[in-house]
Amino acid sequence: MDIVSRFKEIKTSVPKNVEVVVVSKTQPVELIREIHNSTGHAVFGENKAQELIRKSEEFASEAIQWHFIGHLQTNKVKSVLTKVNMIQSVDSYRLLNEINKEARKQNLIIPCLLQFHIAREEAKFGFEIDEVKRMLDTHSYDDFSNIIFKGVMGMSTLTNDSALVRSEFKSLFTYYQEIKRSYFRDNQHFSEISMGMSDDYQIAIDEGSTMVRIGSLIFGSRK
Ligand SMILES: *Cc1c(COP(=O)(O)O)cnc(C)c1O
């Protein structure tokens, strides 16, 4: 099956209220264009600043929405801000502050997700729940006037143990609810739970995902 058919199959298999982010990292712009032109799909995910900037410039005249999904270094914030429609991977107060500061300078409003560390692996980035609570206890979201807090994001452990994956997604759902209730009750923007990738998106949807990020299931495994 070709990439367009695989994309369409995934798209029809997920509920209408679940956004599919096509993760195009490492893939050539031709394949992005093929999906965009033949289906109209516009939301793509990239995890490297340079790569996102380069690709977004190739699509300057088209309505592609780029979601940044990787670890973002503060020194790259300035250069990606005009290119991204959402930063899904805000994993520290320092980064949040930098995004807000640069966005203000550039007169932009940047939708962001707070990335939580839910996996067993040490290597994955993200906040712990207590860190976010401490941050939001001391700073109201109004302090970040150039950020729209859209919700949360997380990555499960890379494992065949689907019970573990499910429990990690349950944790993220609970974090979302706690934060929504305590800090964003009157903020209608805070509504997204980005969880689920090629191997676990069905479990994630069962557990309340509103946004799945899918790469290899569409493009084949990355080299
Ligand atoms: C690469 C990546 C994905 C997509 O992974 P696949 O297993 O190829 O679907 C999703 N989210 C993040 C943060 C990624 O880095």
The ligand as a MOL file (V3000), in Angstrom:
LIG
                    3D

  0  0  0     0  0            999 V3000
M  V30 BEGIN CTAB
M  V30 COUNTS 15 15 0 0 0
M  V30 BEGIN ATOM
M  V30 1 C 8.9490 10.1670 15.9790 0
M  V30 2 C 7.8970 10.6280 16.9010 0
M  V30 3 C 6.5650 10.2050 16.7270 0
M  V30 4 C 6.1190 9.2390 15.6610 0
M  V30 5 O 6.6280 7.9660 15.9030 0
M  V30 6 P 6.1700 6.7120 15.0230 0
M  V30 7 O 6.4430 5.5600 15.9100 0
M  V30 8 O 7.0320 6.7330 13.8020 0
M  V30 9 O 4.7550 6.8660 14.7090 0
M  V30 10 C 5.6210 10.7180 17.5940 0
M  V30 11 N 5.9340 11.5840 18.5710 0
M  V30 12 C 7.1910 12.0160 18.7570 0
M  V30 13 C 7.4580 12.9790 19.8620 0
M  V30 14 C 8.2080 11.5500 17.9340 0
M  V30 15 O 9.4630 11.9670 18.1480 0
M  V30 END ATOM
M  V30 BEGIN BOND
M  V30 1 1 1 2
M  V30 2 1 2 3
M  V30 3 2 2 14
M  V30 4 1 3 4
M  V30 5 2 3 10
M  V30 6 1 4 5
M  V30 7 1 5 6
M  V30 8 2 6 7
M  V30 9 1 6 8
M  V30 10 1 6 9
M  V30 11 1 10 11
M  V30 12 2 11 12
M  V30 13 1 12 13
M  V30 14 1 12 14
M  V30 15 1 14 15
M  V30 END BOND
M  V30 END CTAB
M  END
